């Protein structure tokens, strides 16, 4: 993509099509636009996203063939240029040069929201550091679709992307989330989901509630819910899992902590840490309020405990 190519072809009408009606796209202000696209059902695109894709001077995407399907569906003539992990070092500076020239640049991933488990964050970070505007155009998101469809608690959640492919590394990574008091979300491939469920059951606990969310928004959308042990047993007998998957795991069950156990934890931590840090670490381990633990530790040191 040359600097000359990094512009919309001036002679073409910038528009998109809805129900066989052409809708003009207004010119965009110079900025990097991060445009969410459908994760399966092409009807999930937003009007603002269509206008941005049609009106941008430069349209960058992971795979031009995938993005072309979306553009053709809505009659958008803008030519997409590839920006992905294999050409980011070359394509990134050219997109920044377009911003420097006062152009509008739209970035899309193959599906969902850019920067979520794709190299787009590098471009956004560089644009921010260079002082350019970065404008999110929100829309479809596989983790959020999986979360709300899973039926699991959504007051606190943590998205951790893809787990490592090797079993030990996968288990080590899962171990980092054992005590996190939130619903966990992971991307997973169909040929690894069985092994991941076994590891998750072993590390996080087989009684944890979970949901395997597959083919979201597509014709064969499926939410299979149960404990991690139940899901591991089910997928152990499935030979040909298909589709993209989000694994959602509910938070750990609340377990009451006895006062004697709290005192032991505080005493052990206070041997090597200052009072405030010992209380903060005890709060992380027990889930109890830090201020309460801080006061308890002071009482213990004063001999009142």
N, C-alpha and C positions, 0 to 999 in steps of 0.2 A: 504494500500500500504506500504509494508516494504521497507527498504533501499535496500534490494536485488532486490525487484520488480522494483524499480525506475531506471531501466536501460532497454535499448532495448535488446531483446534476441540476444545474440552475434552470434548465429549460423545462423540467418536468413539474407537473402540478403535485404539490405535497398534499396528499389526502389519504383517507382510508375509507373502506366501504362497509356499510351496515345495511343489511337487507336490500342489497342492490342499489343503494343510494350512496353517492360519493359525498364524503364529508370533508371539507377543507381543514387542513391542519395549520394552526397559527404558528408563526415563527417562534423559535425558542430562544431565550436568553443564553448567552455563553455560559456553559456549566457542564459538569459531568453528571448525567442522569442515570441512576441505577434503577432499571426497570424490571419489576417482577413480571414473569410470564407464567402461563398455565403449567401445572405439574402433570397434566394428562388431558383433561377436558378443555378444548380450545375455547369453549364458551366462557371460561373463567377469567378472560382478559378484561381489564378495566378500560373505560373510555379514555381516561387520562393516559394510560399506557399506550393505547393505539395512537393518540394524537402525538405522543412523544416519539414513538417509533417512526411515524410518518414525517414528523417535522424536524427531526435531528439532522444536522449537517453530516454527522458521521455516526454510523451504527456498527458497534462492535459486538461480537458474539463468540461463544465457545465453538460451535459447529455451524457453518453457514447453511448446510443442508437442513439441519433441524430448524433453524430460525426461518429459513425460506418457506417452510410449510406453514408457519404461523403468518408470515407476511402475505403469502398467496391467499390464505383463507380470508384475509381482510383487505385485499386489494392494495397493499402497500408496495410502492415501487422502489423504495429506498434500498440501496445495495448494501448488504451486510459484509463486514470484514472480520476475519478471524482474530480473536484474542483469547489464548488459552495458555495452559501451563507450559507448553512446549515452545511457544513463540513469544512469551511475555517480555523477554529481554529485548526483543527486536520491535514488537508491535507497541509495547507500552510507551516508549519515548515518542513514537509517531503520533499516538493519541494525545499525549501531553503537548506535542507541537501544535496539534490542531486546536487545543484549548488556548495555547499562547497566541494563536492567530485569530482568536475571537470566535471560534466555532463552537457549536453545541455538539456534545458527544454523548450518545446513549449506549449503555452497556447492558447486555442481557446474558443470562446463562441459558443452558439448554432447557431448563425447567426450574420454576420457582424464583426465589429472590436472589439476585447476585450477591456475592461475597459470602454466602452460606456454603461452606465446604467447596469453594472454588477459588481460583487465583485472583479474582476481582479485587480482593482487599488490597493487593499490592498497588494496583492502579489508583484506587481511591486514596490510599495513604499518600502516594506520591502527589496526587492532585491537591490534597489538603496541605501538604508541606509546601507546595509551590504557590499556595494562596488562591487556588481556584475554588469556586462553589461546587459542592457535591449535593445533589438533590435526589432523595429517595422517592421512587414512584411505587408505593406499596401495592401488594396484591397477594397472589397465591404463595403459600409457604408449606412445604411438606411437614416439617416438624409441628407447626401449629394445627394443621389439619388432623394429623395423627393424635395430637394431644386432646383436642376437643372431641374427637370420635372415639377415643379409647375408653372414656368413662372413668378415668383415673383422676385423682386430685390435681387441680390446675392453679391453686393459689400460689405455689412456688414450684418452678421447674428449671431443669438444667439440660441444655442441648450440648452433646459432646461429640457430634460428628461421627466419623467412622472409627471403629475400634481397630486395633492392630490385627494383622492377618495371622501372625504366629500365636499359638495357644498360650505360651507363658507370658508374652507381652500383653496379650488380650486380658489375661487374668490379672496381671499387675495393674493394668489400666482400670479395670473394673474395681479393683481393691481400693483405688483412690476415692471411689464414690460410695463406699459401704455405709458410712455414717451420715451422708449428706441428707438432710431432712427435706427432700424435694423429689418430685417425679423426674425421672431420668429419661432422656430421649437419645437414641443412637440411629444412625444410618447403617444398614447392613445389606449385603448382597444375598441373593437367594441361595447360592451354593454354600454360604457360610452360616446361614441362620441357625441350622441345627447345632453346630458346634458352639456358636455364641450362646445359645440358650442353655446348653449344658454348663458352660463356664459361668454364666450369670447366675444360674441356680446354685452352683457350688460356692461362688464368691459372695453374692449378695444375699443368698438365702432362698431355698426352694419355695418358701411360703409367700414370697413377695408377689403381689398381684402385678400382672403385666398384660400387654396387648401387642400382638404382631399385626401391624397395619400395612397391608399390601395393595399395590395397584391403586393408590388413592386417586379419586375422581374419575377413574377409568371404568370401563364396562364390568370388569371383574373385581371391583373394589371389595376388600375383605378386611374385617376386624375380627381376629381370633383372640378371645380373652380367656384368662385363667391364671393360675399360679405359674411361676417360672418352671417348677417341676412338671406340671401338667403340659405346658407348652413344649418343653424339651422332649417329653415322652411322645407327644403327637408328631413333632417334626422329625424324630428319629425314624419314623416309619413312612415318611413322605420322600419319595425318590426324586421327584422332578418339581421342585418349587420354582415358580416363575414370578417375575415382576420385581419392581423396586420396593424396598421394605423400610419402614421405620419401626424400631422396637421401642416401646414405651414401658417403663418399669416404675411402678408406684413407689412412694417413699417407704422407708423402713417403719415397721410398727413401733409405736411408742412403748417404751419399757420403763416403768418407774424405777428410779434410783434410790436405794436406801440411804438414809443419812450417814450411816456408818461407812458406806462405800464412798460417799462424797467426801467425808473427812479424810479417808485414806488417800483418795486422789489428790486432795488439796495438800495434805502433808507431804506426799511424794514430790509434787511439783514445787512446793515451797523450798525444798532442799537445794534446788538448782536455779530457781527463777525468782526474780523480784515479785513482790506481792501482787501488783497489778497484772503482770504477765501470767503469773500462776493462776489467777482468777479467770483471765481471758481464756487460757488453755483449758481449764476445768469446765468453763461454759461450753466450749466447743465439744468436749468429750461427753458431757452429760446432758446438754441441751437446757440447762438451768440458767437463769438470769445472771449475768456477770456481776452486777452490783450486789446481788444477794450472796454470791460466792465470795466476793471481795470482803464483805462485812463478816461472813462466817470465818474467813481466814484470819482477819484481824482479831476476832474473838478467841480463836484458837491460840493465837500468839500471845494474847493477854492472859491466857489461862482460864478463860470463861467457857471454853467448849468442853 
